[in-house]
Each structure stands twice: as structure tokens, then as C-alpha cells.
């Protein structure tokens, strides 16, 4: 158990209080399961039941599965979804009718509903469905009053409703309030008072930017007495560049955006330029019509611009397989279906996917409708598979165009050039850097940066003991079948060694995971017989595909060679365009006796950065290939001793260390100096110190520079950081129409290889047809969406905006406006907003401003007595929105409040903290099994930029209910689990954020009271009450005492994270303050808007 958790456990009474507060708030504000439809608009049976609100939900829930639109599933030939079919004479029962308008006794439906005979009653017992007495009475009254059918509300075009008159006009700020207040008054309910200013600004800030307000913003708002103070804040936040980031998150869920291809291998893809376009489009307030049209069909617009083409990446966000041997037709059909499903959910609010295999069971979407819609999306110049495992932008694609990025990359190149020049100046200056430094012992020097140490003296059960506790033991012939020869134990240079046969190997696990920009070194003793081709002493290389990685080998002439491979199909062959680096000694390694060999690499990506040593002496070497050009050498394979790969494979003459033996292996995550190499090869005592007289001036100078020159080490660190930047202009996937039209067929049972009748491109039959003058392609489909008579587009879009602001849509089932979806709570308000949106040019910022400036939004979110009974879900809006922060908001809140946030807009994805080993346990070797966290400020970018791997999404985000991005998601689930609390309590990000805020406050504040107050305002956006402050002061004192008694616990707590605490702050005080800030972050109120 970690010290931080132990410390928290010592404050059991406080944590109990915090947990009780969380539980109480969760019960008060949490989601309630109340999915009732028929009784949602009437507490008792109304005198005149309405078909739309009372009868149709019952028919859809209890009857349509067997008597609905799907003709293939209709039982007894009876359909109840249209009046013509419901009123028709029953098949095989002459003179009998299911429903006789006005005549209950002669309606077979009624007779079946009230029957007590299990063979007759409907719904049948085996369906596990039933009707309550009130529901039966609803149906009886409806039949008695004429059994009137009405069209489904969502399939009729919206009409501007009259704005209702209400009594409290002094409460009304805009028409939204009149619609809401009218409904409240009809239900005998009252609105809530306006929220306190701090709470209102916090809610508004999260809703529009996804970030908390700063203490300065809170103070300014509190002190602004102008009549339009609130409206000015709304306008400021709408103009914030972070507005686009907040809006983009929901659109990325909807578009199933991810940074990997999905399926089994799930390797990276380049789609972040499209994500940046989405952010830019929201910030520039691109009208919704163009926003959607560009994404659906930007490539088909006349003289399409770069941005219009880039926007079509929306249609390429689906998973794409990279596996060999797949049937392309199957996957092409799957990709077209995926686009169809997204189109249906995102823009129609319908579950069109239910018609893929058969006619929809509940909605009027025919099997043929589905494939007529799919025909718009199956005519892309794409392939069924990516072009290999490393294809990050499968066709069709285009290179990104960004002057800003090009300029930034050019500046990086110039900076690298200057730093490399500075490095050479320091190396050739003749100034003995750090000559006055106290030289360290051999033991100390050789422990620096050591990541693997194996002496091979303890070998048992196929394992060999690691010399470092943090490195796993070696595993002989890991994952090889038993047909491979065993690695043998032999006499070594000192003690024991291991010998190899050219196919077997020793796995050291995932150690040595170096990229081309990272300096590293290896030292080993070898003995060989001088015979054979190229033999790998050690390596970390892919054994197929690009063979990327690195290895240290003996050539056929027994020369020592080191290679970095970015793309090398046939090692030992040197075709034109090879993306690799090889440096080879001119001298041979003597055979028949133990020889010390070593390699050092400075991270430059060039041959001149490699030094080879034989017998501790730097060698004259030949650069055979010097063409790596920043190509990645990363791979997910194990580090191998005695071979270049972990599968015992040979390639183009390259094999393992046949008839050779290996002893005393060391691996370092730094460039070793010539002095370090000499110490490794010597038998000098561990306490001895190097003597400058034994080395030439240049070697001694290099040693001093690497170990004691702060300017040199700082330059090397900056070079490592800059070289790690991806300096290529990548390609991004887009849509591109074929010159000819692919034929489209109905797929029987949805199976790609069972074509039925041919179909053409058409809109679903239950909706208006495409305009006569519209092209029959994706552009025409986009134009159809924005026809004035289209019933769904504006309603669906504005409902999602309402959901974003109020926590749930006016139509609660945002993904389903069909018969199985929820009815709108305020149908007239929904139509009013839909037409306002459309008639005002689809201006998204304008419609959001309308929502946010309403008094409905500005209400307090506190529950009042009776609210939980009258309206637990706040459907009738008698109080303001109050809900949990989203996964992204929670993390970004911690970053922003603590001062860690790096708020750069856009750019390539980043990889923040994640539990070690997760990818390795779940991903394949080819499928990027190693998670490599970002470094520096990239660890603290907004969550929007976190690398999203489809098969293994970011675990903390997933725990906090982030969407999985496998399908179109327009509404996230909302849960409250113990695991969520544990993430905020214990994850490195929250621990580091707590410490970072604590250290800032300790620097800036005078006294403990001021520290508690400032932390509370920073995290919760309000002043603490006196009892809250006293509890936290007591916690601060108790933790201060604890860390005074156990300073090691303070050190352990403060070691979490990558940004070290400032040395001038007392560590015990900082640890205590960190625990208090962590407790504030864990308050339920801190995790809500």
C-alpha cells in the first residue's frame, strides 16, 4: 500500500465525511432510471388519450415486435403501425377486425388484451410483456373515441408554435422561459431562484470551454454590477479559443474519432488534422449547414478547397483493418454500413442500422431503404485493407497543408542545427569542463542510467537472474516451441556465461525501448569461433514487416557492426532508399577468446553519433549506410540476447550468435564516455576513480562533458526533446468519389456475399424525397438534410445542443427520434428552437447564446423539498442544470486548477500517464504493445488531444464514462462508481496536480487559513464555509504531524509525477498541503459543474 493511501487512511473520519458527502450528492443529483413513456405525460388516465403521447408508445413497446413494420416478423398477418392495416379485416377470420373505431366490444385487440386465457391474451406470457390496468384503460378509451392515428411526430416538419402566455413575465428573459414556465404552471410546479454568481460562472465556463473559471474571473464577475454582466461573460466564453475544443469533444464522440485503425492490430492512423479542423470550424462559427455539408461531401463541392476536402475525413473515421488475407468486399461493405449508421444517428436521429438485416421492427425504415441510403457511401476510392501495418492514412488521402506547421517545423530544424553546432563547439573547445568537479567512483559512474545488468551466473528453470531489482529476469527461448535448442550454460569470463546456436535466444522483456532520438549504450563480453555469416549478438528488431529496431552484430568478416533500422526489408542487403543506419569497424573482433565489445549512440540519428569499441578501445569505423532520416525504430518486440529477433528467424543471411557465448551484459539509457567503457572492461575495484593520465585529452574531455558539464548536458537534453518532434507533414484520410458508380444491392440478412435486388440512391421512404435538382450523390444527400421540409435535421441538432447545456435533451433519447425513442418533454419548445436555428442561418453560437441567457439555464441547481418526487430527472426544468463533469472536464479541471495545463490549441496527439503494462497485456506484438508516455508539457495537454486507441481506450477516461469511439455516440452513459473515486484519489495525474497547486499556494499565501481558502476557491469556485475550513485545517495539522514523524512518506508522495517540487519549499509542509488539496479535489462538489 502506498504511503499516500496510508496517510489518507489515518484521516478516517475525514474520508468518511467526504465519502458520505459524495454518496449524498450522488443520490441527490444522480441519474434515475425512469424510462416510462405512456405515463410520462399524464399521472392518471386522461379523459381523451392522445395517440402520439399515450397510445403509440404502448403499441411500439408491447406490440410492434410481432405486429409492426417488419413484414417478415408479422404474426397472424396483423400489423398495427398504420390505420389501414389496423382497421383491415383479419386474415383467416372473416368479419373480424383488430380495431373497430368507436366499437370496443368488436375490436379483437381489446378482447385479447383483457382475456384471462393464456392461449389468447396479448401480449402473450412468453413475451414477458404486459399492460397495467391504467394502460388497458387508455387503449379502451382511445378505441371508444375513434381510434385516431396520427403521423409520428418526428416525421412531420416542425411548425413555429405560438409562444405561450405566462403569468410571471418578469421572470422571462427570452421565449425559452415562456415555454418552460408554461409547462411548470400546468403541472403546479415553480421555478428555482437564480444560482449564485460563482456557481453560475462555473457552470457556464465548463459548458462553453470545458475548463473551470479562474479566481480572477470569479472575482471580476462577482464585482461587476452592470446590467449585462452575465451576457458579457457568455460572449467572452463563446469567443474563447477553448470553446472550439469543448464543442469538438462531443463531435469526436459522434464521428467515432480515434487515433488508431481498430480491429486486431489497431496501429496508429493520422486523423488529428481533421480533429483540428473541427476545433477551428467551431471557433470560427462555421454555420451548421456548411459544417455538415463539408463533412459529408466537401470533396464534391465545385472547386473544393483544402479545408472542404479535409472536412470529409468525417467519413473515414471508421475502423479499418490492417490484417492480411481478409476478403476486401466484406470490409468495404462494412465501411459503407458504418457510414450509413453514423449518418442515421448523427443527422436523422434514427436507428437505421436496425434495417440492415431486415425491415425495421418499429420504425418505417424498409430493408431496401437501408441499402438505398448505403448506396451514397459505397462509392469511395478506398480499399478493404490498409496498405500494410504502417499505413497511417489509407487511400484516399491527401497531404496536409499548414503554413503554421511548416514554419514551426522549420524553426525546430534551425534550432537543432544551432544546438548541434553548440555541442561541437563544446567538444572541441579544449576547455576542460568541470575539471574542478570531484570525480566519482567506478561504481557510481557505471550505475548512472543503467537499465539492464546480467552476469548470467544464476540460471535455473530457463530463467536467468537480473542484476537490477527493477528489471525482470531473462527468459530463455521465450515463446519459442520446444523444438528449438536450449540456451546452454558455459564457463564465462567471470563465472558463467550463455552460449547460443543461431536460432535460440534470451529474452530480456521490454527493456531497451529506445527511439532514434534517444542516446543509449550497450556493453558485453563475447567469445566466437570466427565462422559464419552475420551473427547478431543482441538486438531489438521486428522479425517481419519493416524489420525496424536496432542490433549489434558480427559480420561475416567478424567485424563489429551496429545498425538502426527504420525500414530494412532484407538486412545485410543495401537497396536504394534504405531507411537505416549502419556503422562497422574496420578491424575484426578476435576469435577464440573473450573480448569486450561496446557501442555508444548519441541520439543524433546519424552515423557519426555511433562509437564502437573492441577491448575498451574506440575503433576506426566505416559508415556503411547513413539514411535513417528520423524513421522510427520503435517496435513491440522483446530485447534479445544471442539473436536479433524473438522468434528464432533468419533473414537474408542474418541469424543469431551461432557457436558463440555471451557474458556480463550492460545496457544504458545514456551515451557512455570512453572512460566509462574502459571502466566496464577493466577489473578495477568498484571504489576506484578514473585517472586522466590513462586517457587522451579528447577522451577525457568527452567524459567530463558527459558527466559534469551542465551546458553540455542541457544541450543534449534539448536536442533529445527537439529530435523527438515528428517533423514530417503527414497525409490524412479523406473521401473521394469514384468516376463510375458502384452497383448497390440489398444484402439478404445483411450478409455481404448474399446480394438481393439492385437499388439506387434514394432517401428513406418515410421521409421527403431528395430535391429534383439535387445530384444523386453525397452532396445531394447533404442538400436534402437542409431542405425546409425536412423534419429531423434541425430538431436532432438542436436537441443535442440542449443536451450539452442541460444534461439531457428535450428528447431524452438523443440517438432515437423513432417510435422506440422518448417523446419530447417540451415539443413546442423543440420546434421553436429548431426553426430558430434554421431561420437564423444555422448559427450555432447564436442558438447556444439563446439557451445560456435564458432564466431557465440560470436557475439554481439545488434540489428543493419535493423535487426528487415531482421531477427527479429535471425533465420539466424547475431547476438549473447540475451534473458530473465529463471525463475530459475532470482531468482538464485538475490540470487547469493546479497550473499544470499546457493549453496549446491543436496538433498531434499526446500520451499522458497510464498504468504501466496495460497495452502489453492486451495488444498484439504488431499492434503497438508498448505505451510510451509523452514527455514534458505534452503530459499536460488537454484531454481532447490524448491518443485514443480503439481496442484499449485511455483507462482513466473510460472509467469516467468517456465514449469508446467504436460507434457513433451522441449521449454518454452516466455512472457513479467506487473506481471513479479511486482514480481521482490515487492516479499520478491528480496526485501531481494536488502537489503542484499546493506548492504554488505555499509560495504565494500567508498562513494556513489563506492556503485553505485559496485552494478551495481554485478547485470548487467558491469560498469554504467555516466548518469546511476547520475540517481542512485539522486535516492539514494531522498530516503535518504524520509527515514530521515519517519524512520518507513525504518523499514518496512528492516523487509522484515528472515535475519535481522546488527545493526551497519544506517537503513535510508540502506533503501535508498536497493531501489537503487532494481531499478538496475529491469532494463531490469539485467534480460537478
Secondary structure, 3 states (H helix, E strand, C coil): CCHHHHHHHCCHHHHHHHHHHHHHHHHHHCCCCCCCCCCCCCCCCCCCCCHHHHHHHHHHHHCHHHHCCCHHHCCCCCCCCCHHHHHCECCCCCCCECCCCCCCCCEHHHHHHHCCCCCCCCCCHHHCCCCCHHHHHHHHHHHHCCCCCCCCHHHCCCCCCCCCCCCCHHHCCCHHHHHHHHHHHHCCCCCCCECCHHHHHHHHHHHHHCCCCCHHHHHHHHHCCCCCHHHHHHHHHHCCHHHHHHHHHHHHHHCCCCCECCCCCCCECCCHHHHHHHHHHHHCCCCHHHHHHHHHHHHHCCCCCHHHHHHHHHHHCCCCECCCCCCHHHHHHHHHHHHHHHHHHHHHCCCHHHHCCCCCCCCCCCHHHHHHHHCCCCCECCCCECCCCCCCCCCCEEECCCHHHHHHHHHHHHHHHHHHHHHHHHHHCCCCCCCCCCCCEHHHHHHCCEEEEECCCCEECCEECCCCCCCCCEEECCCCCCCCCCCEEEECCCCEEEEECCCCCEECCCCCCCCCCCCEEEEEEEECCCCCCCEEEEEEECCCCCCCEEEEEECCCCEEEEEEEEECCCCCCCCCCCEEEEEEEEEECCCCCCEEEEEEECCCCCHHHEEEEECCEECCEEEEEECCCCCCCCCCCCCEECCCCCCCCCECCEECCCCEEEEEEEEECCCCCHHHHHHHHCCCCCCCECCHHHCCHHHHHHHHHHHHCHHHHHHHHHHHHHHCCCCCCCEEECCCECCCCCCEEEEHHHCCCCEEEEECCCCCCCCCCCCCCCCCCHHHHHHHHCCCCCCCHHHHHHHHHHHHHHCCCCCCCCCCCCCCCCCCCCHHHHHHHHHHHHHCCCCHHHHHHHHHCCHHHHECCCCCCCHHHHCCCCCCCCCCCCCECCHHHHHHHHHHHHCCCCCCCCCCCECCCCCCCHHHHHCCCCCCCCCCCCCHHHHHCCHHHECCCCCCCCHHHHHCCCCCCCCCCCCCCCCCCHHHHHHHHHCHHHHHHHHHHHHHHHHHCCCHHHHHHHHHHHHHCCCCCHHHHHHHHHHHHHHHHHHHHCHHHHHHHHCCCCCCCCCCCCHHHHHHHHHHHHHHHCCHHHHEC
